Amino acid sequence: MNGQIPSDIVLTDVNVQLIGLALFLNSFLIQRKMMKDIQEKKFQEEMQSAVSKHNYQQQIDNDAYGRGRYIAPDILTQAAVEERQYYHRESYNLNYKR
């Protein structure tokens, strides 16, 4: 660190302690900057994906031919779908009592 042989360095020396403190603070500040950069990059990626998803939804909504749209099932259709799912789920249950 300061040109001395490692076996001759005395840890109680003030110069060595200041150098150690400076190195510690430097590493701490570098790690903190890296964490901020990672968080900023993650935030930018989330915002970009939200914007692209919004743009894609607008393209679907503005499509002149109605491609990509679907009609939500009515109450009777939804009930039939749930009943069919329940039947299939119970028919494959080996503990089901018939």
C-alpha angles and dihedrals in degrees: 000000000000102000098273127127107261093236091054096053115111112208093208091063111114094224092054091048092050091049090050091048091049092050091048093050091046092053091046092052092046092052091048092051091049091052091050091050091050092050091047091050091049091049091050091050091050092049092047092051091048091050093047091048090050091048091049091051090051090052090053092047093048095046108127094211097047095242114163095025124112136185115245111241116257123238096271093048092048091050091051091050092050092047091051091048091049091049093051092045093051096041091060093047106105092202092057112124113221 
